[in-house]
């Protein structure tokens, strides 16, 4: 079971540490409660692979295997930590291929050393919102982390 219905009711931006003060219910804008953080949102008897998009147009991805049982807090912490981590330098050309000016600026300034997995989403003024998980149709136990606007 993956509780995508519950995900559709919460608002959380991937660059904010998950907690009761940073996760709200979309409909009421009220903060979630501690017991909501402890809610099991993935309950499977096997590990799954998460596909993490690295840019707005979903043209570049990185993957990570996680356990099949996750609470809301543990899942969002995995996502948060992933996007805080340094981007694999081999992925950077693919992530920024539609933005050659930005890519060239990164190369010229040697900023490539400091690129995080969240940096492919633009200028960072409005980080993506976690929307849910989508099962890949052709791949067993693989789910894409859905990000987007509200």
Order of alpha helices (4+ residues) and beta strands (2+ residues): alpha-beta-beta-alpha-beta-beta-beta-beta-alpha-alpha-alpha-beta-beta
